[in-house]
Amino acid sequence: MNRREFIQGTTALSLAAALPTTTWAQAVFAPKPGAWRSVDLVTRLDIDKPEGKMQAWIPLPSVTETEWSRPGETKWTGNAARVERVRDPKYGAEMLHVIWKDGESAPTIEVTSRVAMRDRDIDLGKPGKVKPLSKAERRLNLQGTDLIPVDGIVKQTSDKIVAAAGAKTDIEKARAIYDWVIENTQRVAATRGCGIGDVAAMLKSGNLGGKCADLNALYVGLARAAGVPARDVYGIRVIPSQFGYKSLGAGSANVTKAQHCRAEVFLSGFGWVPVDPADVRKVMLEEPPANLPITDPKVVAARKALFGAWEGNWVAYNTAHDVALPGSKHPRLGFLMYPQAERASLLLDCLDPDKFRYALTAKEAKSA
């Protein structure tokens, strides 16, 4: 990233503030806490070309936040020899570890999780009395991970963003980084899955394109490097957007490829605050008629809302990084957002559900 490119990004930070106020009324994206909605999220897995020892790891909704996410019962059926509900010791991410007998001719399992969710909207003009993070929680959400370091080029870039914006407080830093990510990144449709999230590689190459696991990881890394606790929240879109944004909701009951990573930043007086710069770029690229300019009312409305709010049409799995799959000899995963499986010690491609053979469906249920 050269100095000219950096200045182009930072000088655009005030763009939203300079837009005419009348544009806000031309598009509506305004999540507000209200009624709870529940879904039954079903993951069905049938290992393709069964051979030798076979096992799988299926992420389960394990983010419990009384104001917006309430996982309920999870049940399963299938022909596995052993099924165990396990939890990542560092982040608390839950998964179902499934093992079939060697040579099982038709390994299958179907997992159904009931989850209740609702919209979030935090009034950032009205701080309140919020319990601070414990020392352990703060340390966890400020430290680097395998793919999200907080030193080197990540720290250098974060320092430049904060200095260019004149940001002093945590909320000013969080906002400046949010605006910078929106102004300087691109959503790339050709990116496989949700991306890799290798933040240092993105900054070193100057190629700031990708999808949600890339762009929101970049936000998290830059925020942490600025001393502001932040985390990725990995999940999946399950129902359409109530505001009519086709790009920000599930398009059908088949949500096999609807995974989406969001982010949060911890601000004193507010607690965990939802942010999603990646979805702003998604609106720009995909919202009809597509390739919208940053000044389009739909983009402006989403940009305004997605710093402090998000829509409750999405199920949160976990906030985990560097996840070791129990019983597997393969390297740790950067994150756990897709079903994983091994066949004869070969880790299957989780981004190719047709060959892997898994499917996810979501059906709205009675509210909690």
Beta strands, then each sheet from edge to edge (+ up, - down):
strand 1: 37-46
strand 2: 54-59
strand 3: 69-78
strand 4: 82-87
strand 5: 94-100
strand 6: 108-117
strand 7: 120-121
strand 8: 186-187
strand 9: 209-210
strand 10: 230-237
strand 11: 259-267
strand 12: 271-275
strand 13: 309-310
strand 14: 314-318
strand 15: 340-343
strand 16: 346-347
strand 17: 358-365
sheet 1: 3+ 6- 1+ 17-
sheet 2: 4+ 5- 2+ 15- 16+
sheet 3: 7+ 13-
sheet 4: 8+ 9+
sheet 5: 12+ 11- 10+ 14-
end
